[in-house]
Amino acid sequence: MPAPRTGIRLAGSASSRLTIKPSPPQGPRPQLQLSTKVRPSGPRPLSEVELDEDELLIDGFDAVLRDEKVRITAVLERTCVYVDRSGDRRLARKEELWVEADKLPIRRRGLS
């Protein structure tokens, strides 16, 4: 059995000190499987791509925002984080991002 991990103490003034405690050990993460659901091809707003309850849209895909290709790095409920030309991270609403629904990295949660 591995030794328990200790908390990490970050330096700073007394009022800004922060201790990060390790989370309790958890079981294995659920497996993700590629979705087999057929989605229509052709560009559409990301907000119109329907996901089943057991499906997840995995970040790390390209989209078009105002005629510019951007890389999506995080998918949130109504918005996505993308990287602009200068390398800055920005937010865009899903209805502003155009994607090819049949090419998105959609995964299904596996049964554990």
N, C-alpha and C positions, 0 to 999 in steps of 0.2 A: 504494500500500500504506500503510495507516495506521501511524503511529508506535507503537512498543511502549509499553504502559502501564507505569507505574512503581508500585511498592508504596506503600501508605499507611501512614504511621507514626502510631500513636495515642499521645497524651501519657499520662504516668503515671510512677510510680517505675521505676527501672531493673529491678526484679524483676517488674513487672507490664506492661512494655512489650510490645506486640504488633504485629507487622508483618503486614499482609494483602497477600499477593501475588496478582496477577491470575492467573486460570487460563489455560492455553494456549488459543489459539483452537480452536474446535470447529466441526464442520460444522453444517448446519441441524438444528434439533430435529425429531423425528419429528412428522408431522401427526397431529392427533387428529380422528377422525370420529365423528359421533353413532352410537351402537349401534342396530342395527335388530332386535336380538333382542326378541321379545315376552315380556314378563314379566307374571305374573298381577297383577291389581289387588287392592286390599284391604290393610289394615294388617298388617304383620308385623315381627318384629324385624330390624334391619339385619343381624344375624349370619346370618339365613336367606336373604338375597339372594345368589344364586349369580352369580359373574362368570366369564366365560370367561378363558382365559389371556391373551388380547390385549385385555382390557377393563380400564378404570380408572374408579373412582368419583371424580368430580371434587367437591371441596369447594364449599361455598356452597349448602347446601340446608337445608330445615327438617325436623325430626323431633320426636317427642313423647317426653319423658322424665318419667316419673311424673306423667302428666296435664298436663304443662306443655310448650308449644311452645318449642323451642330452635332456634337457628341453628347448624348444623355448619360450622366454619371449617377443619377439617383432618381427614383420614381417615388413620388409622394401621392397623397390622395387626389388632389386636384391640380397639382403642379409637378414639374420636373426640374432638376438641376442640370444645367448644361454648361459646357465650356465654350466661351466665345473665342474669337480670333486671337485676342491678346492673352489668352490663357486664364482669364478670370472666370470664376463660377458665378452663374446668374440663374434666376428663376424664370420659368415661362409656364403659362397656363397650358394644360393639355389640349385645349381647343385651338391653340396657336401652333402646335407642333404637328406637322404632317408626316405620316409614316406609311410604309407598305405593311399592312396588317399581317400578311402571310409570311413576312420575313422577320417578325419580331421574336426576340428570345423569351418565349413564354414557357414556363415550367409548371408541372403539376406537383402538388405535395404528395409524396408517397405515403402509403399506409405503414404505420410503424407498430 
